[in-house]
């Protein structure tokens, strides 16, 4: 069945919402945390570890989500261009 207008737009959003929630994420290793926390400050406390983990998560999410978001943008532009035809 062919969808038009808002229904097609919402179907694309639902598809990518599901894809983002189920995308496999790379594991963060203890070695990565140790290497990054050593480069933040000379004093190693819990806030340094949390900062290191947050930076690692951000880097890994950017790697995974970059392609997904680029594809979603392309698909939504396609849908939006045809909304008013």
C-alpha positions in Angstrom: 0.0 0.0 0.0 1.2 3.4 -0.9 1.3 6.1 1.7 1.1 9.8 1.1 1.7 13.0 3.1 1.9 12.7 6.9 1.4 9.0 7.0 4.6 8.4 4.9 6.5 10.9 7.1 5.4 9.2 10.3 6.3 5.8 9.0 9.8 6.9 8.2 10.2 8.4 11.7 8.9 5.2 13.3 11.3 3.1 11.2 14.4 5.2 12.2 13.2 5.4 15.8 13.2 1.6 16.0 16.5 1.4 14.1 18.2 3.9 16.5 16.9 2.0 19.6 18.1 -1.4 18.3 21.4 -0.4 16.7 24.3 -2.5 18.0 26.6 -0.3 20.1 30.3 -1.1 20.4 31.5 -2.1 23.9 33.7 0.2 26.0 36.6 -1.6 27.4 38.4 -1.0 30.7 41.6 -0.2 28.8 39.9 2.6 26.8 38.6 4.2 30.0 42.0 3.9 31.7 43.8 5.5 28.7 41.4 8.3 28.5 41.1 9.0 32.2 44.9 9.3 32.4 44.9 12.0 29.8 42.2 14.2 31.5 44.0 15.3 34.7 46.8 14.2 37.1 44.3 13.5 39.9 42.2 10.4 39.3 38.8 10.5 41.0 35.3 9.4 40.2 34.5 12.5 38.2 37.4 11.9 35.9 36.2 8.3 35.3 32.7 9.6 34.6 34.0 12.2 32.2 36.1 9.6 30.4 33.2 7.2 30.1 30.9 10.0 28.8 33.5 11.0 26.2 33.9 7.4 25.0 30.2 6.9 24.8 29.8 10.1 22.8 32.6 9.0 20.4 31.2 5.5 19.9 27.6 6.8 19.4 28.9 9.3 16.8 30.5 6.4 14.8 27.3 4.3 14.9 24.7 7.1 14.4 26.4 9.1 11.7 25.4 6.8 8.9 21.9 6.2 10.3 21.2 9.9 10.7 22.6 10.7 7.2 20.3 8.1 5.7 17.3 9.3 7.7 18.0 12.9 6.6 18.1 11.8 2.9 14.9 9.7 3.3 13.0 12.5 5.1 14.0 15.0 2.4 12.7 12.7 -0.2 9.4 12.4 1.6 9.1 16.1 2.3 9.8 17.0 -1.3 6.9 14.8 -2.4 4.5 16.0 0.3 3.1 18.8 -1.8 3.1 17.2 -5.2 
